């Protein structure tokens, strides 16, 4: 059995792709304020700033009754409207040797868009489950953002 894998989710959204990509690229500090589900409880810059590729951020989250932190180094793909987060430290590393999340947004038609979310990972052992709860966290975060954009 392989220790490496990938989990994915696709969500249809009401808001434009640019709004989602822009919040990840330069306004991540607003994400906890939009987290109606309470999934993201805080975010801080550890190195760099809110807008520069390669900056390091520390996220605080709650998922399925578990509170945790995730330290990431972020990379941006402007052409594909993708934010790639490379896990550096945090609670996920109790279970995974490597952890890379991707938020990609594609414009579907007037206003509507698609979010393709994925996590590439390597487990520390075969007993560790796939990171399904973390893909749900990503899904909840994007749905909360969509609800926030609709309300605004």
Secondary structure in CASP SS format (residue, H / E / C, confidence):
PFRMAT SS
TARGET T0000
AUTHOR 0000-0000-0000
METHOD secondary structure of the structure
MODEL  1
X C 1.00
X C 1.00
X C 1.00
X E 1.00
X E 1.00
X E 1.00
X E 1.00
X E 1.00
X E 1.00
X E 1.00
X E 1.00
X E 1.00
X E 1.00
X C 1.00
X C 1.00
X C 1.00
X H 1.00
X H 1.00
X H 1.00
X H 1.00
X H 1.00
X H 1.00
X H 1.00
X H 1.00
X H 1.00
X H 1.00
X C 1.00
X H 1.00
X H 1.00
X H 1.00
X H 1.00
X H 1.00
X H 1.00
X H 1.00
X C 1.00
X C 1.00
X C 1.00
X C 1.00
X C 1.00
X E 1.00
X E 1.00
X E 1.00
X E 1.00
X E 1.00
X E 1.00
X E 1.00
X E 1.00
X C 1.00
X C 1.00
X C 1.00
X C 1.00
X C 1.00
X C 1.00
X C 1.00
X C 1.00
X E 1.00
X E 1.00
X E 1.00
X E 1.00
X E 1.00
X E 1.00
X E 1.00
X E 1.00
X C 1.00
X C 1.00
X E 1.00
X E 1.00
X E 1.00
X E 1.00
X E 1.00
X E 1.00
X E 1.00
X E 1.00
X E 1.00
X E 1.00
X E 1.00
X E 1.00
X C 1.00
X C 1.00
X C 1.00
X C 1.00
X E 1.00
X E 1.00
X E 1.00
X E 1.00
X E 1.00
X E 1.00
X E 1.00
X E 1.00
X E 1.00
X H 1.00
X H 1.00
X H 1.00
X H 1.00
X C 1.00
X E 1.00
X E 1.00
X E 1.00
X E 1.00
X E 1.00
X E 1.00
X E 1.00
X E 1.00
X E 1.00
X E 1.00
X E 1.00
X E 1.00
X C 1.00
X C 1.00
X C 1.00
X C 1.00
X C 1.00
X E 1.00
X E 1.00
X E 1.00
X E 1.00
X E 1.00
X E 1.00
X E 1.00
X E 1.00
X E 1.00
X E 1.00
X E 1.00
X C 1.00
X C 1.00
X C 1.00
X C 1.00
X C 1.00
X C 1.00
X C 1.00
X C 1.00
X H 1.00
X H 1.00
X H 1.00
X H 1.00
X H 1.00
X H 1.00
X H 1.00
X H 1.00
X H 1.00
X H 1.00
X H 1.00
X H 1.00
X H 1.00
X H 1.00
X H 1.00
X H 1.00
X H 1.00
X H 1.00
X H 1.00
X H 1.00
X C 1.00
END
